Amino acid sequence: MSQPLFFNLQATHNPHRWLLPLSPAVCVGPPDNLFMFGGVGMAAAIAALERTCGRPAIWATAQYLSYARPPSIVDLDVWVPASGKYNSQARVIGHVGDKEIFTVNAALGARESEHSTQWVQAPEAPPPEACVEADHWRGGGDDLHSRIEVRVAQGRYGGARAGAPASDGRLLLWIRSREGLPIDSTFLAIVADFVPGALGNALQLNAGGNSLDNTIRYRRIVPTDWVLCDIRIDGVHGGFGHGSMALFAQDGELMATASQSMILRVF
């Protein structure tokens, strides 16, 4: 739990309070209107929870309530209302001053078991080096997207809308950190918030979305250089969309699943 993180999470004298200074490197949006990427908020909360409880995350769900903008500092307050022999139930409230930005509820823990199986299988996909690299549709900059490499294995994504749209609403992406950061529970939480990027592929339009929530469930995290993201948009209606993601290691190991609802934006 002490390996380097994608963001600058800072401990305080209070073991239940953590600080997250915001810079463009963890934000997205127009250069003159940047805001913290939702997945960074959930990932920072998971990191704070794991460090406070001394246990790995089993699942976490985030509700996004407002925007936080650089150079503000997000305070993360950890609450652990229940902690037993094998697992803890906890939550984090992320706020800037008196303004609540997000709430994360989670369970953490681990148990010895001889059973380790997955029924969800990784889709057939060309290796990352055989896939076209996709730039974010906003173009260059020093924001979060400049730090994450994305390659399109199936579907249409990115600034140049690399690839071809998929009629089944499915998008396959290979994702990794450009800085060589390890793929751990926090990085997977950031990647899980890429579901809105599949809306344009599903609708075959220049479209995206703003996350209302995000849930991630961890199965087994293994060493891997890339994450294969199998993203499906389940449907859209009334200006909102719903989608899910399965996150696989390069060897096909299912590491986590994620789902979220989002505000539909058509550009």
Buried (B, 14 or more C-beta within 10 A) or exposed (E): EEEEBBBEBEEEEEEBBBBBBBBBBBBBBEEEEBBBBBBBBBBBBBBBBBBBBEBBBBBBBBBBBEBBEBEBEBBBBBEBEEBEEEBBBBBBBBBBEEEEBBBBBBBBBEEEEEEEEBEEEBBEBEEBEEBEEBBBBEEEBEBBBBBBBBBBBBBBBBEEBBBEBBEEBBBBBBBBBEEEBBBBBBBBBBBBBBBBBBBBBBBBEEBBBEBBBBBBBBBEBEEBEBBBBBBBBEEBEEEEBBBBBBBBBBEEBBBBBBBBBBEBBEE
